[in-house]
Amino acid sequence: MKKLYIHIGYPKTATSSIQQGLHQNSAELALHGYCYPATGLIGVGKHALAHDIQGNVHSRIQQLIREMRSGSLENFILSSERFATFSRPEIEQLQRVCADFDTYIVVYLRQQDAFIQSLWSQKSKIGVQRGSFVDWVDVLLATPGYNVGVADEGVSPIPVVLDYEQTLRMWARVFGLDHILVRPFERSQLHPNILVDLLQTCGMQDTAWVPEAPQVNVTPSMKTTEVLRTLGERLRPTMDTQDSRYGVYQVAFNMM
């Protein structure tokens, strides 16, 4: 039975670097028996596929399954942090779609406080968060079900569940505990090359050929973010916000 590894995120755990690395090295991956399918690709992620499952849209899903069934490759990798937002029925739908494959769920988990800090920096960077970190945390804690996700490449913001145990239990009940591969997103516990770490987690033995993962969507430190956010607020009155919704923030952050 062919193996399928579904990388579900979480956001802010180098998912963009992983996805771009997989996409850029798809030809070399094939030489080592692995495929990063093209079907459902938006940018370098798999957001469209996850969206189709959530929307119960079958055409692109069926196309993907045909792509994976045909050919001689035995290992497949899908990646989208949107998978981490799936409800139990959506996970069950994904399991039915993947029924012909030996499917493993790969997830990277970042310590929650570091995750929230990184997410605030990212939201400030793209201009959707104007308040300080303390202001944002106050809103986050006071609002049940608050959507703390990040809009990416035209996809709706991703709601993030910080109760990792609850999320993993839900996936384990559908795919089986032995098919959930958890990696702590901690520098001391990861391979220095996050792409190598992902491929080794997916069972690849020979990773000596793997190039360094591209540095994508790097998040500045909290202090740097606060300085640039404040600078952006000061620049706001001098800019035409009608023509540049997030331009005031991009100007500040591009000065890094």
ChimeraX attribute file (.defattr): number of C-alpha atoms within 10 A of each C-alpha:
attribute: neighborCount
match mode: 1-to-1
recipient: residues
	/A:1	9
	/A:2	14
	/A:3	20
	/A:4	22
	/A:5	25
	/A:6	21
	/A:7	26
	/A:8	22
	/A:9	23
	/A:10	25
	/A:11	23
	/A:12	23
	/A:13	20
	/A:14	20
	/A:15	23
	/A:16	24
	/A:17	20
	/A:18	27
	/A:19	25
	/A:20	19
	/A:21	22
	/A:22	26
	/A:23	19
	/A:24	15
	/A:25	15
	/A:26	17
	/A:27	13
	/A:28	14
	/A:29	21
	/A:30	16
	/A:31	10
	/A:32	16
	/A:33	13
	/A:34	23
	/A:35	23
	/A:36	25
	/A:37	19
	/A:38	15
	/A:39	18
	/A:40	20
	/A:41	17
	/A:42	14
	/A:43	14
	/A:44	21
	/A:45	25
	/A:46	24
	/A:47	23
	/A:48	19
	/A:49	24
	/A:50	25
	/A:51	18
	/A:52	15
	/A:53	19
	/A:54	19
	/A:55	10
	/A:56	12
	/A:57	12
	/A:58	13
	/A:59	9
	/A:60	15
	/A:61	21
	/A:62	13
	/A:63	13
	/A:64	17
	/A:65	16
	/A:66	12
	/A:67	13
	/A:68	22
	/A:69	14
	/A:70	8
	/A:71	8
	/A:72	11
	/A:73	16
	/A:74	16
	/A:75	24
	/A:76	21
	/A:77	22
	/A:78	25
	/A:79	27
	/A:80	24
	/A:81	24
	/A:82	27
	/A:83	26
	/A:84	22
	/A:85	20
	/A:86	22
	/A:87	14
	/A:88	14
	/A:89	11
	/A:90	17
	/A:91	22
	/A:92	17
	/A:93	17
	/A:94	19
	/A:95	16
	/A:96	12
	/A:97	16
	/A:98	15
	/A:99	10
	/A:100	14
	/A:101	20
	/A:102	14
	/A:103	22
	/A:104	20
	/A:105	25
	/A:106	22
	/A:107	24
	/A:108	20
	/A:109	18
	/A:110	20
	/A:111	12
	/A:112	12
	/A:113	10
	/A:114	11
	/A:115	18
	/A:116	20
	/A:117	16
	/A:118	22
	/A:119	18
	/A:120	26
	/A:121	25
	/A:122	21
	/A:123	17
	/A:124	24
	/A:125	26
	/A:126	19
	/A:127	18
	/A:128	15
	/A:129	17
	/A:130	19
	/A:131	15
	/A:132	17
	/A:133	18
	/A:134	10
	/A:135	11
	/A:136	16
	/A:137	15
	/A:138	11
	/A:139	12
	/A:140	15
	/A:141	10
	/A:142	10
	/A:143	10
	/A:144	8
	/A:145	11
	/A:146	13
	/A:147	13
	/A:148	18
	/A:149	19
	/A:150	20
	/A:151	14
	/A:152	12
	/A:153	11
	/A:154	8
	/A:155	13
	/A:156	13
	/A:157	13
	/A:158	18
	/A:159	18
	/A:160	20
	/A:161	17
	/A:162	17
	/A:163	9
	/A:164	15
	/A:165	9
	/A:166	11
	/A:167	16
	/A:168	17
	/A:169	14
	/A:170	18
	/A:171	21
	/A:172	16
	/A:173	12
	/A:174	17
	/A:175	19
	/A:176	14
	/A:177	15
	/A:178	9
	/A:179	16
	/A:180	19
	/A:181	17
	/A:182	13
	/A:183	16
	/A:184	14
	/A:185	19
	/A:186	13
	/A:187	9
	/A:188	8
	/A:189	10
	/A:190	14
	/A:191	13
	/A:192	12
	/A:193	14
	/A:194	21
	/A:195	24
	/A:196	23
	/A:197	17
	/A:198	22
	/A:199	20
	/A:200	14
	/A:201	16
	/A:202	22
	/A:203	12
	/A:204	16
	/A:205	10
	/A:206	11
	/A:207	14
	/A:208	7
	/A:209	10
	/A:210	16
	/A:211	12
	/A:212	13
	/A:213	20
	/A:214	17
	/A:215	12
	/A:216	14
	/A:217	13
	/A:218	13
	/A:219	17
	/A:220	16
	/A:221	11
	/A:222	15
	/A:223	10
	/A:224	14
	/A:225	23
	/A:226	19
	/A:227	12
	/A:228	23
	/A:229	25
	/A:230	17
	/A:231	16
	/A:232	23
	/A:233	15
	/A:234	12
	/A:235	15
	/A:236	15
	/A:237	10
	/A:238	9
	/A:239	12
	/A:240	11
	/A:241	12
	/A:242	8
	/A:243	8
	/A:244	11
	/A:245	14
	/A:246	17
	/A:247	19
	/A:248	23
	/A:249	25
	/A:250	18
	/A:251	15
	/A:252	20
	/A:253	21
	/A:254	9
	/A:255	7
	/A:256	9
